[in-house]
Amino acid sequence: MNCEILDDKLIGLAHDELDYESTAEASAHLAGCPRCAMAYCRLRAELHGVAIALCENRPRPEVRVALRARVAAAVQPKSGARLLASLRRPVPVYGAVLAAGAVALMWLASARSRPDESSPQPSSHAVAIDGYDADVHNPVPRLVL
């Protein structure tokens, strides 16, 4: 492996992302080339310094909690939008409630359209049979018009 190829693979080597063969070739080249060994050591030191700086400059937990609360408040939908979104969810209960409501409405509509059965209305073209008894063997029906 030469220096130009190793320059492209230094970051992968520093992060242990190379396969076994590439790592072995890079290690062999670093053992024999002081320039590449120095570049690799500088890269590792810079990565280590960045990691330490990130750990030291972390915000306190209170800052993180406050930031999360502000972001949540900024992106939280309004109550009307939340209600509409909850109604759009595929929940089986909504279907059952809607079906029961449809049946109740149909029952109410049919109850209002039926005539009152307690007081039958005589029809002008109806024929009534008076004096008919089904229990008597020889009924004598009389037609009443």
Protein Blocks (a to p, Z undefined) as FASTA:
>chain_A
ZZklmmmmmmmmmnopacfklmmmmmmmmmmmmklmmmmmmmmmmmmmmmmmmmmmpccf
klmmmmmmmmmmmmpccfklmmmmmmmpccfklmmmmmmmmmmmmmmmmmmmpccfklcc
ddfkbccdehiafkbmbdcddddZZ
